[in-house]
């Protein structure tokens, strides 16, 4: 009798353990899908958010759309780019998809693989505790490289960075930009390529012994080719080095992005370039931090690199939400399907739902700017009536640049080619901007092969 009773209690305990396990997995599914997508690359995580009472997925493949980008902005046989050299490098975060039946098969296989990994490993209850233990071991034996979805390197100054030693001659990418620049010239649209910096400063010897960084070399090659091709291009790495002596203070310690304060500065530099080299008469005050309120959220930021290294290696840091002191009236629309939101700058361009100082692994504070990664963001300044429109084609560095450009343009649109698979040129024909700029960090100098390649501008 006692044995039967003992077996009964053991069975009940076992059922309870199984129930708790699946309840924990279910809760994790809800949390991850609600706030953070672990299935994305750490360097460019795709976040989910809720704004205006409607949940949005920042990866357009997950957005409920009754159209495709190709249908909304169809391609034309008149604008086909064929490189004379083969693209040798894909960007660090670029989706590896090609055309054809084989690639479609591989895409399905990869989705199944990712789903299995998602539900068995990344949603494992207490997963981050195991990851932290692994990081603690690495730290105890003096390792400066932490393996993860993207390997993270601990620099000599304590900053974290992604390991990326690959470099490219950037020949195909330069050809693509030159091809696009000629089309803009025929359409009477001003154009410039802007090279954003990466966190690693060239030649400062902050990487551990044996670790090299290749993306700056790729950027050097690209700019050299563009200059030879007569393309208006600007190296913000040079401008940033002239800004102040402390290069790294412009970047987060735990993330690959620059700080919002640096984004304000970058917006000012872009305006200065347009005024001096293109004859615009825009308000250069957009780059002056004194014209903004700066709300500092202490210990709210724990970036993509920190999530790989875990709290064992890194500590949360501060992030600022920066908005104009003057009265503003802004309208923003995401991905064409979101209901347009109109209100003050800080209410419609900044989303505090992404701020959390207790759940660092499931929140991304940088996503407070323009609501995370979106395929297409359209912003209208209702108080600006100068008729000037700008299109920015680029990456997430622009999330804290574009909002401030809106203060001197009537309309600024941001197109992220990684998620926008329609025709860039058809979109331009419909938008009719005065100026188009391409602005990328060095690690996004990727392939030209598909309509989701950062350097495909068809």
BATILUM-661106 format. One line per 10 residues: their letters; for each residue x, y negated, z of C-alpha. Coordinates in steps of 0.1 Angstrom, whole numbers, plus 5000, padded with zeros to 4 digits. Each point is the difference from the previous one (the first is absolute). Last residue first. Example, Ala and Ser with C-alpha at 12.3 -4.5 7.8 and 13.67 -1.06 7.14 Angstrom:
// BATILUM-661106
SA	5137,5011,5071  4986,5034,5007
***
This chain:
// BATILUM-661106
XXXXXXXXXX	5165,4518,4415  5021,4988,5029  5017,5032,5011  5027,4991,5025  4982,5011,5031  4989,5033,4985  4963,5006,5003  4993,4998,4963  5027,5025,4994  5036,5000,4987
XXXXXXXXXX	5016,4967,5011  5019,5014,5029  5011,4983,5032  5014,4968,5014  4979,5004,5031  5030,5005,5023  5014,4966,4990  4970,4980,5013  4976,4988,4973  4986,4968,4986
XXXXXXXXXX	4986,4997,4965  4986,4965,4994  4972,4988,4978  4992,4964,4994  4970,4980,4987  4977,5030,5004  4973,5010,4974  4982,5025,5022  4984,5020,4971  5031,5000,4978
XXXXXXXXXX	5022,5007,5031  4979,5031,5008  5003,5012,4964  5038,4996,5003  5002,5019,5033  4980,5029,4984  4984,5023,5026  5018,5023,5025  5001,4976,5030  5012,5020,5030
XXXXXXXXXX	5038,5000,4995  4996,4969,4978  4991,4978,5030  4982,4969,4986  4998,4968,5021  4977,4972,4988  5004,4963,5009  4973,4975,4992  4997,4962,5007  5037,4999,5006
XXXXXXXXXX	5018,4979,5027  4988,5017,5032  4996,5033,4982  5038,5003,4999  4998,5005,5038  4978,5031,4998  5022,5014,4972  5032,5002,5021  4990,5022,5029  4986,5028,4980
XXXXXXXXXX	5025,4993,4973  5026,5023,5016  4973,5027,4994  5010,5004,4963  4997,4980,4968  4981,4983,4972  4991,4965,5010  4974,4982,4979  4997,4962,5004  4972,4976,4992
XXXXXXXXXX	5000,4962,4999  4966,4982,4997  5011,4972,5023  4969,5002,5021  5013,5014,5033  4974,5001,5028  4984,5033,4988  5033,5018,5000  4993,5031,4981  5016,5034,5007
XXXXXXXXXX	4999,5032,4979  5017,5031,5013  5004,5030,4977  5014,5035,5007  5000,4994,5038  5026,5008,5026  4992,4987,5035  4972,4976,5009  5014,4968,4985  5024,4996,5029
XXXXXXXXXX	4988,5021,5030  5017,5029,4982  5033,4989,5017  4985,5012,5033  5000,5036,4989  4980,5022,5024  5000,5037,5007  5035,5005,5013  5000,4969,5022  4968,5008,5019
XXXXXXXXXX	5005,4977,5030  5007,4965,4985  4973,5000,4974  4996,4976,4971  4984,5013,4968  4966,4987,5009  5015,4966,5001  4993,4995,4962  5016,4969,4986  4989,4987,4966
XXXXXXXXXX	4963,4995,5007  4999,4986,5036  5034,4983,5001  4995,4981,4968  4965,4988,5010  4970,5015,4983  4987,5018,4969  5000,5038,4995  4992,5014,4966  4982,5034,5003
XXXXXXXXXX	5025,5026,4991  4998,5017,4967  5024,4979,4979  5030,5016,5017  5000,4975,5029  4983,4967,4999  5011,4969,5019  4983,4965,5004  5018,4973,5020  4989,4968,5016
XXXXXXXXXX	5027,4983,5021  5002,4972,5025  5036,4990,5008  5022,5018,5025  5007,5028,4975  5004,5036,5011  5028,5022,5013  4994,5033,5019  5033,5008,5016  5015,5034,5008
XXXXXXXXXX	5020,5010,5031  5019,5032,5004  4994,5036,5010  5031,5019,5012  5022,5024,4981  5018,5033,5003  4978,5020,5023  4970,4980,4990  5000,5020,4968  5027,5000,4972
XXXXXXXXXX	4974,5007,4974  4974,4976,5014  5027,4974,5005  5008,5001,4963  4964,4994,4992  4997,4971,5024  4991,4996,5037  4986,4965,5004  4977,4991,5029  5028,4993,5026
XXXXXXXXXX	4991,4963,5004  4973,4986,4977  5012,4966,4991  4974,4975,4987  5017,4975,4976  4979,4970,4989  5012,4986,4968  5012,4968,4984  5032,5001,5021  5010,5032,4982
XXXXXXXXXX	5008,4980,4969  4997,5022,4969  4966,4988,4990  5013,4964,5003  5013,5003,4964  4966,4990,4988  4999,5006,4962  5009,4977,4972  5011,5025,4973  5027,4992,4976
XXXXXXXXXX	5013,5036,4994  5035,4999,5014  4997,4975,5029  4964,5004,5010  4997,5037,4993  5032,5007,5018  4990,4979,5031  4967,5018,5001  5017,5034,5000  5024,4988,5028
XXXXXXXXXX	4971,4988,5021  4983,5034,4997  5033,5016,5010  5001,4979,5032  4965,5010,5009  5010,5036,4994  5030,4996,5023  4977,4989,5028  4978,5031,4991  5030,5022,5008
XXXXXXXXXX	5018,5020,4973  4989,5035,4993  5020,5032,5004  4988,5006,5036  5013,5007,5035  5024,4971,5003  4978,4976,4982  5017,4977,4975  5010,4963,4999  5021,5003,5031
XXXXXXXXXX	5021,5024,4980  5017,4972,4979  5011,4980,5030  5021,4973,4984  4971,4979,4986  4982,4992,4968  5030,5004,4977  5000,5038,5003  4963,4999,4993  5005,4981,4967
XXXXXXXXXX	5026,5025,4988  4977,5029,5008  4972,4981,4984  5016,5006,4966  4980,4981,4974  4992,5010,4964  4990,4980,4970  5006,5025,4972  5027,4992,4974  5009,5036,4992
XXXXXXXXXX	5035,4996,5015  4983,4987,5032  4977,5030,5000  5029,5024,4997  5020,4985,5029  4968,4999,5021  4993,5037,4994  5036,5011,5007  5001,4980,5033  4967,5014,5010
XXXXXXXXXX	5013,5036,4994  5031,4991,5021  4977,4988,5028  4981,5032,4999  5031,5022,5005  5008,5000,5037  5027,5023,5013  5004,5021,5031  5033,5017,5008  5008,4978,5030
XXXXXXXXXX	4969,4984,5014  4984,4970,4981  5007,4965,5013  5030,4994,4977  4989,4964,4990  5007,5004,4963  4965,4997,4987  4974,4993,5026  4977,5029,5008  4964,4989,5006
XXXXXXXXXX	4993,4998,4963  4997,4967,4982  4973,4989,4975  5009,4997,4964  4977,4975,4983  4992,5003,4963  4985,4969,4984  4973,4992,4975  4980,4970,4987  4971,5010,4978
XXXXXXXXXX	4997,4987,4965  4986,5033,4986  5031,5005,4978  5022,4993,5031  4981,5025,5020  5006,5026,4973  5037,4992,4999  5002,5004,5038  4984,5034,4998  5026,5014,4976
XXXXXXXXXX	5028,4985,5021  4986,5015,5032  4997,5035,4983  5035,4997,4986  5014,4992,5034  4982,5030,5015  5014,5023,4973  5036,4988,5006  4998,5000,5038  5036,5014,5003
XXXXXXXXXX	4987,5020,5029  5010,5006,5036  4993,5028,5026  5013,4996,5035  4967,4996,5016  4997,5007,5038  4972,4979,5014  5009,4973,5025  5000,4995,5037  5017,4971,5018
XXXXXXXXXX	5022,5007,5029  5029,4978,4988  5020,5031,4990  4971,5012,4979  4978,5029,5009  4991,5018,4968  4965,5013,4992  4993,5030,4978  4967,4997,4982  4972,5025,5007
XXXXXXXXXX	5023,5007,5030  5036,5005,5009  5018,4977,5024  5035,4988,4991  5023,4985,5026  5008,5032,5019  5017,4995,5033  4993,5034,5016  4976,4985,5024  4983,4979,4973
XXXXXXXXXX	4992,5030,4979  4987,5019,5030  4978,4970,5009  4987,4999,4964  4990,5037,5002  4983,4994,5032  4982,4970,4985  4988,5021,4971  4987,5026,5024  4981,4973,5019
XXXXXXXXXX	4988,4986,4967  4982,5033,4992  4980,5001,5032  4971,5015,4982  5011,5011,4965  4985,4976,4976  5033,4995,4981  5008,5037,4999  4971,5022,4991  4974,4975,4987
XXXXXXXXXX	5023,4977,4980  5024,5027,4989  4971,5020,4986  4986,4969,4984  5034,4990,4985  5004,5035,4985  4965,4998,4985  5007,4966,4986  5033,5011,4987  4984,5030,4981
XXXXXXXXXX	4974,4977,4985  5026,4975,4988  5021,5029,4987  4971,5011,4978  4994,4964,4989  5037,4998,4992  4998,5031,4978  4969,4987,4982  5017,4968,4989  5010,4966,5014
XXXXXXXXXX	5024,4996,5028  4997,4996,5038  5027,4995,5025  4984,4973,5022  5026,4973,5007  5012,4995,5036  5038,4999,4995  4996,4987,4964  5006,5024,4971  5034,5000,4983
XXXXXXXXXX	5014,5010,4967  4976,4982,4977  5010,5011,4965  5015,4974,4977  4984,4985,4969  4969,4993,5021  4966,5003,4982  4975,4974,5013  4965,5000,4984  4980,4968,4997
XXXXXXXXXX	4981,4999,4967  4986,5034,5005  4980,4985,5028  4993,5013,5035  4967,4996,5018  4995,4978,5031  4967,5011,5016  5000,5034,4984  5037,5006,5008  4995,4988,5036
XXXXXXXXXX	4973,5027,5004  4964,4993,5006  4973,5009,5025  5026,4997,5028  5002,5016,5034  5035,4991,5010  5022,5030,5007  5021,4998,4968  5001,4963,5006  5023,5005,5029
XXXXXXXXXX	4989,4973,5025  4970,5018,5011  4972,4976,5011  4975,5003,5028  4972,4974,4999  4989,4979,5029  5018,4969,4988  5033,5018,5005  5009,5035,5008  5033,5014,4991
XXXXXXXXXX	5019,5028,4985  5037,4999,4994  5022,5013,4973  5035,5003,5013  5028,4985,4978  5033,5011,5016  4983,5028,5020  4988,5017,4969  4962,5006,5002  4984,5031,5014
XXXXXXXXXX	5001,4986,5035  4972,4976,4991  4994,4976,5028  4969,4984,5016  4967,5018,4994  5014,5029,4981  5026,5006,5026  4977,4995,5030  4972,5021,4986  5023,5029,4990
XXXXXXXXXX	5017,4997,5034  4967,5003,5017  4992,5031,4980  5034,5015,5008  4994,4993,5037  4966,5016,4999  5015,5030,4982  5026,5005,5027  4976,4993,5029  4976,5027,4986
XXXXXXXXXX	5029,5025,4996  5011,4993,5036  4964,5004,5012  4996,5033,4981  5032,5013,5016  4989,4989,5035  4967,5018,4995  5017,5031,4988  5024,4999,5030  4970,4996,5023
XXXXXXXX	4983,5030,4985  5032,5021,5001  5003,4992,5037  4964,5010,5006  5005,5032,4981  5031,5008,5019  4983,4993,5033  4972,5023,4991
***
